[in-house]
């Protein structure tokens, strides 16, 4: 393997940790080809200065959590192309696993072209992707509190969640709010039924007869408040996503996340905005990132389901 031609003679290898960063440059560029830097911003700037002095034009690093992002941002600002690689690909190639030797191994693999970089979109897409991923986490956490509400209702033998399909709809939340305000009469609670609910009023009344245990009412109250708080946070995320989309003329057709409207990208018709924005975050907003060369329509299903093709895995996914 040592006899392979150098495809990237000005390559560096970086092994990133939470507190320390090990960096290796070609052996002929510095008396000390391996240096250790702290992860503070000032040390990252010193790292970039050293790489620039060594004539490094590209650097490879593993996509370890989110620790690589500050390093990549500093290097990009200095004109050094970061190459973020999948840690799994590194493990498929035998090498020494100590931090000191790991960065040298990464530098060698990158210099001979054995590492495949992950796609990293432009800065605007990275900002949009960060908010979209945060939004997805908020949706998951809000879903947990919906499960807590279901659990509290079940423990009080209130079977309303089995009668109406969505407890977070108009009818479900209206009934929960009335219960928390002190209403216990099933007839009065059933009157909060939305006309579009298919279940008959007498069935809803039967499902609202139970034991009103104070500990479960307390759990229900806290879960309802937390669910409402997460909905508020999601609304703020949607507003931020809309602002980021409006910053680019290329995304001007995207409406606030969660609404239905035809998207302004080729081949996407009446796709939910959260799906289309998610596809932009994965593919970078350009058709060339999400299509197979020579076959424009080959990956159309993956384009509008926000699933990037296997050959174009993005950083962090």
TAQUI-V658071 format. One record per pair of residues at least 12 apart in sequence whose ideal C-beta (glycine too) atoms are under 8 Angstrom apart, sorted by sequence separation. I is the first residue (numbers start at 1). J is the second residue. D is the distance in Angstrom with one decimal. If there is no record, write none. Layout:
# TAQUI-V658071
i->I j->J d->D
i->I j->J d->D
This chain:
# TAQUI-V658071
i->12 j->24 d->6.4
i->22 j->34 d->6.6
i->23 j->35 d->5.5
i->35 j->47 d->7.9
i->72 j->84 d->6.5
i->160 j->172 d->7.2
i->190 j->202 d->7.9
i->242 j->254 d->7.9
i->252 j->264 d->6.8
i->253 j->265 d->7.9
i->260 j->272 d->6.2
i->261 j->273 d->6.6
i->290 j->302 d->7.1
i->291 j->303 d->7.1
i->12 j->25 d->5.0
i->22 j->35 d->7.8
i->23 j->36 d->7.7
i->242 j->255 d->7.4
i->251 j->264 d->7.3
i->260 j->273 d->7.3
i->263 j->276 d->4.1
i->290 j->303 d->4.7
i->12 j->26 d->7.9
i->22 j->36 d->5.6
i->23 j->37 d->6.5
i->68 j->82 d->7.8
i->95 j->109 d->7.8
i->153 j->167 d->7.9
i->175 j->189 d->5.4
i->178 j->192 d->6.2
i->190 j->204 d->4.3
i->242 j->256 d->4.3
i->258 j->272 d->7.6
i->259 j->273 d->5.6
i->265 j->279 d->7.8
i->11 j->26 d->7.4
i->21 j->36 d->7.1
i->35 j->50 d->6.6
i->160 j->175 d->6.2
i->189 j->204 d->7.7
i->190 j->205 d->4.5
i->241 j->256 d->6.9
i->242 j->257 d->7.2
i->258 j->273 d->6.4
i->265 j->280 d->7.6
i->10 j->26 d->7.5
i->20 j->36 d->5.6
i->21 j->37 d->4.7
i->59 j->75 d->6.0
i->68 j->84 d->6.0
i->90 j->106 d->7.1
i->93 j->109 d->6.5
i->189 j->205 d->7.7
i->241 j->257 d->4.7
i->257 j->273 d->5.3
i->258 j->274 d->5.8
i->287 j->303 d->7.7
i->9 j->26 d->6.9
i->20 j->37 d->7.2
i->21 j->38 d->7.4
i->150 j->167 d->6.7
i->175 j->192 d->5.4
i->239 j->256 d->7.1
i->256 j->273 d->7.0
i->257 j->274 d->5.0
i->292 j->309 d->6.7
i->20 j->38 d->6.4
i->21 j->39 d->6.0
i->149 j->167 d->6.3
i->174 j->192 d->4.3
i->186 j->204 d->7.8
i->187 j->205 d->5.9
i->190 j->208 d->6.5
i->238 j->256 d->5.0
i->255 j->273 d->5.5
i->290 j->308 d->6.4
i->19 j->38 d->6.8
i->20 j->39 d->6.9
i->90 j->109 d->7.6
i->186 j->205 d->4.4
i->189 j->208 d->4.9
i->238 j->257 d->4.5
i->254 j->273 d->5.9
i->289 j->308 d->7.9
i->290 j->309 d->6.9
i->292 j->311 d->7.9
i->19 j->39 d->5.7
i->30 j->50 d->7.8
i->186 j->206 d->7.5
i->237 j->257 d->7.3
i->238 j->258 d->6.0
i->257 j->277 d->6.1
i->265 j->285 d->7.8
i->267 j->287 d->7.8
i->283 j->303 d->7.1
i->18 j->39 d->6.8
i->59 j->80 d->5.8
i->61 j->82 d->6.5
i->63 j->84 d->4.9
i->85 j->106 d->7.9
i->93 j->114 d->6.7
i->146 j->167 d->6.6
i->171 j->192 d->6.3
i->266 j->287 d->5.6
i->17 j->39 d->7.5
i->21 j->43 d->7.7
i->57 j->79 d->7.8
i->58 j->80 d->6.7
i->59 j->81 d->7.5
i->60 j->82 d->8.0
i->61 j->83 d->7.2
i->62 j->84 d->7.7
i->63 j->85 d->6.8
i->146 j->168 d->5.9
i->171 j->193 d->5.5
i->186 j->208 d->3.9
i->254 j->276 d->6.5
i->265 j->287 d->7.4
i->290 j->312 d->7.0
i->21 j->44 d->7.8
i->57 j->80 d->6.4
i->58 j->81 d->4.3
i->59 j->82 d->5.8
i->60 j->83 d->4.3
i->61 j->84 d->6.1
i->62 j->85 d->6.1
i->63 j->86 d->6.2
i->64 j->87 d->6.5
i->171 j->194 d->4.6
i->186 j->209 d->5.4
i->254 j->277 d->6.1
i->289 j->312 d->6.2
i->23 j->47 d->6.1
i->30 j->54 d->5.5
i->47 j->71 d->7.6
i->51 j->75 d->7.3
i->56 j->80 d->6.1
i->57 j->81 d->6.5
i->58 j->82 d->7.6
i->59 j->83 d->6.6
i->60 j->84 d->8.0
i->61 j->85 d->7.3
i->62 j->86 d->7.8
i->63 j->87 d->6.4
i->170 j->194 d->5.0
i->279 j->303 d->6.0
i->282 j->306 d->6.0
i->25 j->50 d->8.0
i->29 j->54 d->4.0
i->58 j->83 d->5.9
i->60 j->85 d->5.8
i->62 j->87 d->4.5
i->85 j->110 d->8.0
i->90 j->115 d->7.8
i->169 j->194 d->7.4
i->279 j->304 d->6.3
i->281 j->306 d->7.8
i->282 j->307 d->7.4
i->283 j->308 d->5.8
i->21 j->47 d->6.7
i->25 j->51 d->6.9
i->29 j->55 d->6.3
i->44 j->70 d->6.3
i->48 j->74 d->5.2
i->52 j->78 d->6.0
i->89 j->115 d->6.7
i->171 j->197 d->5.5
i->254 j->280 d->7.9
i->279 j->305 d->7.5
i->282 j->308 d->4.4
i->23 j->50 d->7.5
i->29 j->56 d->7.5
i->44 j->71 d->6.1
i->47 j->74 d->7.4
i->48 j->75 d->5.9
i->51 j->78 d->7.6
i->52 j->79 d->7.9
i->83 j->110 d->6.2
i->89 j->116 d->6.6
i->149 j->176 d->6.7
i->279 j->306 d->4.3
i->23 j->51 d->7.3
i->26 j->54 d->7.6
i->39 j->67 d->7.3
i->52 j->80 d->7.1
i->62 j->90 d->6.1
i->184 j->212 d->6.1
i->276 j->304 d->6.9
i->278 j->306 d->3.6
i->25 j->54 d->4.6
i->41 j->70 d->7.4
i->45 j->74 d->6.5
i->48 j->77 d->7.7
i->51 j->80 d->5.8
i->251 j->280 d->7.0
i->275 j->304 d->6.6
i->283 j->312 d->7.1
i->44 j->74 d->4.6
i->48 j->78 d->4.4
i->85 j->115 d->4.6
i->86 j->116 d->7.7
i->267 j->297 d->7.4
i->275 j->305 d->6.8
i->276 j->306 d->7.8
i->25 j->56 d->5.9
i->39 j->70 d->7.6
i->85 j->116 d->6.7
i->275 j->306 d->5.3
i->283 j->314 d->7.8
i->48 j->80 d->6.7
i->83 j->115 d->6.4
i->85 j->117 d->6.1
i->86 j->118 d->6.4
i->245 j->277 d->7.2
i->282 j->314 d->5.3
i->41 j->74 d->7.9
i->84 j->117 d->6.2
i->85 j->118 d->6.7
i->164 j->197 d->5.9
i->175 j->208 d->7.2
i->267 j->300 d->5.3
i->271 j->304 d->5.0
i->281 j->314 d->7.9
i->83 j->117 d->4.3
i->84 j->118 d->5.0
i->251 j->285 d->6.8
i->164 j->199 d->6.1
i->250 j->285 d->6.2
i->268 j->303 d->7.2
i->282 j->317 d->6.6
i->23 j->59 d->7.9
i->84 j->120 d->6.2
i->163 j->199 d->4.8
i->241 j->277 d->6.4
i->267 j->303 d->6.3
i->268 j->304 d->4.9
i->180 j->217 d->7.3
i->248 j->285 d->7.8
i->267 j->304 d->6.9
i->82 j->120 d->7.6
i->179 j->217 d->7.5
i->12 j->51 d->5.7
i->163 j->203 d->5.8
i->164 j->204 d->7.6
i->180 j->220 d->6.7
i->163 j->204 d->5.8
i->179 j->220 d->7.2
i->180 j->221 d->5.2
i->12 j->54 d->7.5
i->12 j->56 d->4.5
i->62 j->106 d->7.4
i->160 j->204 d->6.9
i->163 j->207 d->4.5
i->176 j->220 d->6.9
i->180 j->224 d->6.4
i->10 j->55 d->5.6
i->11 j->56 d->7.0
i->14 j->59 d->5.5
i->16 j->61 d->5.5
i->61 j->106 d->7.2
i->162 j->207 d->7.0
i->10 j->56 d->5.4
i->11 j->57 d->7.8
i->12 j->58 d->7.4
i->13 j->59 d->7.1
i->14 j->60 d->6.9
i->15 j->61 d->7.6
i->16 j->62 d->6.5
i->60 j->106 d->5.2
i->10 j->57 d->4.3
i->11 j->58 d->5.3
i->12 j->59 d->4.1
i->13 j->60 d->5.5
i->14 j->61 d->4.1
i->15 j->62 d->7.2
i->17 j->64 d->7.7
i->60 j->107 d->7.1
i->159 j->206 d->7.9
i->160 j->207 d->4.6
i->177 j->224 d->7.3
i->10 j->58 d->6.6
i->11 j->59 d->6.8
i->12 j->60 d->7.4
i->13 j->61 d->7.7
i->16 j->64 d->5.4
i->72 j->120 d->7.4
i->159 j->207 d->4.2
i->160 j->208 d->5.8
i->176 j->224 d->5.7
i->11 j->60 d->6.6
i->18 j->67 d->6.0
i->60 j->109 d->7.2
i->158 j->207 d->6.7
i->8 j->58 d->5.7
i->17 j->67 d->6.9
i->21 j->71 d->6.7
i->60 j->110 d->3.7
i->158 j->208 d->6.0
i->16 j->67 d->4.9
i->59 j->110 d->7.6
i->158 j->209 d->7.8
i->159 j->210 d->7.9
i->173 j->224 d->7.9
i->16 j->68 d->5.3
i->58 j->110 d->7.2
i->157 j->209 d->7.9
i->158 j->210 d->4.2
i->157 j->210 d->4.0
i->156 j->210 d->4.5
i->157 j->211 d->6.0
i->16 j->71 d->6.1
i->60 j->115 d->5.4
i->63 j->118 d->6.3
i->156 j->211 d->5.6
i->156 j->212 d->6.3
i->14 j->71 d->6.6
i->60 j->117 d->7.7
i->153 j->210 d->7.9
i->156 j->213 d->5.8
i->155 j->213 d->7.2
i->168 j->227 d->7.2
i->156 j->216 d->4.9
i->155 j->216 d->4.8
i->156 j->217 d->7.6
i->152 j->216 d->4.6
i->152 j->217 d->7.5
i->34 j->100 d->6.2
i->152 j->219 d->4.5
i->153 j->220 d->6.9
i->12 j->80 d->7.9
i->151 j->219 d->7.6
i->152 j->220 d->4.0
i->34 j->103 d->6.3
i->34 j->104 d->6.3
i->33 j->104 d->7.5
i->148 j->219 d->6.6
i->149 j->220 d->5.9
i->152 j->223 d->6.5
i->149 j->223 d->4.6
i->148 j->223 d->3.9
i->149 j->224 d->6.3
i->22 j->99 d->4.9
i->146 j->223 d->7.8
i->22 j->100 d->6.2
i->145 j->223 d->4.7
i->149 j->227 d->7.0
i->20 j->99 d->7.4
i->24 j->103 d->4.1
i->145 j->224 d->7.9
i->22 j->102 d->6.8
i->23 j->103 d->5.9
i->24 j->104 d->4.4
i->22 j->103 d->4.1
i->26 j->107 d->7.2
i->145 j->226 d->4.6
i->146 j->227 d->6.2
i->17 j->99 d->7.0
i->24 j->106 d->7.2
i->25 j->107 d->7.0
i->145 j->227 d->4.4
i->24 j->107 d->4.3
i->15 j->99 d->5.3
i->26 j->111 d->7.2
i->142 j->227 d->5.7
i->145 j->230 d->6.8
i->15 j->102 d->4.4
i->15 j->103 d->4.1
i->142 j->230 d->3.8
i->13 j->102 d->8.0
i->14 j->103 d->6.0
i->141 j->230 d->6.0
i->142 j->231 d->6.7
i->13 j->103 d->4.6
i->13 j->104 d->6.3
i->15 j->106 d->6.4
i->13 j->105 d->7.0
i->14 j->106 d->6.8
i->138 j->230 d->5.6
i->142 j->234 d->7.1
i->13 j->106 d->3.3
i->13 j->107 d->2.9
i->12 j->107 d->5.7
i->13 j->108 d->7.2
i->138 j->233 d->5.4
i->139 j->234 d->6.9
i->11 j->107 d->6.0
i->13 j->109 d->7.6
i->138 j->234 d->5.4
i->13 j->110 d->6.0
i->12 j->110 d->7.8
i->11 j->110 d->4.4
i->135 j->234 d->6.5
i->138 j->237 d->6.5
i->11 j->111 d->4.3
i->8 j->110 d->5.8
i->9 j->111 d->6.6
i->135 j->237 d->4.3
i->8 j->111 d->4.9
i->134 j->237 d->6.6
i->135 j->238 d->7.6
i->7 j->111 d->7.0
i->8 j->112 d->7.8
i->6 j->111 d->5.2
i->7 j->112 d->6.2
i->8 j->113 d->6.6
i->6 j->112 d->6.3
i->7 j->113 d->3.8
i->131 j->237 d->6.0
i->135 j->241 d->7.1
i->5 j->112 d->7.2
i->4 j->112 d->4.3
i->4 j->113 d->7.9
i->131 j->240 d->5.4
i->132 j->241 d->6.7
i->4 j->114 d->8.0
i->131 j->241 d->5.6
i->1 j->112 d->7.5
i->128 j->241 d->6.8
i->131 j->244 d->6.6
i->128 j->244 d->4.8
i->127 j->244 d->5.9
i->128 j->245 d->7.2
i->124 j->244 d->7.1
i->135 j->257 d->6.9
i->124 j->247 d->6.6
i->124 j->248 d->5.8
i->132 j->257 d->7.8
i->135 j->274 d->7.9
i->132 j->274 d->7.8
i->132 j->277 d->6.0
i->132 j->278 d->6.0
i->133 j->281 d->7.8
i->128 j->277 d->6.8
i->132 j->281 d->5.2
i->128 j->280 d->6.8
i->129 j->281 d->3.7
i->128 j->281 d->5.8
i->129 j->282 d->7.8
i->125 j->280 d->6.5
i->125 j->281 d->6.2
i->125 j->284 d->5.4
i->121 j->281 d->7.6
i->125 j->285 d->5.8
i->121 j->283 d->7.8
i->122 j->284 d->6.8
i->121 j->284 d->3.7
i->122 j->285 d->8.0
i->121 j->285 d->7.1
i->119 j->284 d->6.9
i->121 j->289 d->7.6
i->119 j->289 d->6.5
i->133 j->316 d->7.7
i->119 j->308 d->7.9
i->119 j->312 d->5.4
i->121 j->314 d->7.4
i->119 j->313 d->7.3
i->120 j->314 d->7.2
i->118 j->313 d->5.9
i->119 j->314 d->5.1
i->120 j->315 d->5.1
i->118 j->314 d->6.1
i->119 j->315 d->7.2
i->118 j->315 d->4.6
i->86 j->313 d->7.1
i->84 j->315 d->5.1
i->66 j->316 d->7.8
i->63 j->315 d->5.5
i->63 j->316 d->6.8
